[in-house]
Amino acid sequence: MKFLYTATGLILFTFFTVTVKAQYRTNAQNLVLTNEDSLNVNSNQSKTVISGYGDAFYQRNFNKKQSTASLERVVLFVGHRFNDKISLFTEMELENALVVSSGETDEGGNGGGDISMEQAYLKFNLNAHQYLVAGLFLPRIGILNENHLPVNFNGVERPMVETLIIPATWRELGVAFYGTLNNLPLTYDVGLMTGLNSANFQHGSGFRDGRQQGSDAFANNLAITAGVQYNVSYFKFQVTGYAGGTVGLNQHSADSLGLDNGAFGTPLYLGEADVQFAKNGISAKALGTYVAYPDADKVNVAYAKNTGSGMYGAYAEVGYDWLYKKQGTAQFITFARGEILDLNSNLPPEPKGIYDGTLKQSHIIVGFSYLPIPNIVIKADVRVLQTGPQNPELVINPPPNAIPYKQDNQFLNIGIGYSF
């Protein structure tokens, strides 16, 4: 294990110290134009467009000696530009290829995936520098939440930090305002949307399962998001924040559970900062985030949860496109990413939560992305996972009935993705 970490450190150092003198070319870390993007181009012409993306993967879990394969998602976009001021954006997502009724399984005994709206909002262009969105939308939090097409990030799996700490893709019903300064390459945004539902928080996934996603969402509690983004030379800097209530019950129901209701009752706070760089085939990014949930003790008592009052995550990634000098649009990017996270870095004092060492994790991912054209990607990577020790108090089925827990594990991932 020490050898793997040392080798990965050398790879990261090598990537950071490579210098290349050649013409700049956009790589896979930048957005790929799709039909969806065409609705953002100012035009007096009305039009309807169809677009979409999807990905499939194979994974080998070496500890379990188990291989799985799945059509992870297929997303269909339908949009319409009514005029140069108003446009409609909709995306419907099917996960894991098959949807079955709640509590049922398919012929193979699998529970299946789900089908949901990933976005459905109206965009109102106020002028050349400002616009509003209203409906089910993705707030600008982190790097991945808005830019999650499989051709836009390295690795078969999305970064763990932006899956478990920042639960991308994160969408809620609301309204948001976006703008760009006239004299500086700085964009800003602020949004108001439905908050989270703490009754659905699950141990081991942070607040991910508390996303309401526009499905009969409680609206007694609300959330505010805000961020700034600054572009200079080959860098993009961003800082975003979130503050919202996690109890949407009426006062009588909330009081009976000992919870604080209201617009920002039983609040959760998230802060995030990130930076991205791309030049001469070299790309790099880094992100850090922290979640504070000061009233986690109340939620743990009310719903028999074991949710932490503090969570953190960070990652850094470097990549290099070996085909950037070549004529054409093909890219072959090798990359390395290191991630750390802890879903229970802080626990409520009374009643004290039970610390789960398996939720303190480090991940090292090394692999490649090959894009024969900008809209198709073939990926492969190896992920090395190391966690803290398992807490015996949380073991329901101890050995020898269950497989002994190992703090180290390795995964082989192979995947394909597309966007159009």
Summary of the structure (lengths in Angstrom):
residues: 420
radius of gyration: 22.1
end to end distance: 40.5
largest distance: 69.1
contacts: 1370
relative contact order: 0.15
helix: 13%
strand: 45%
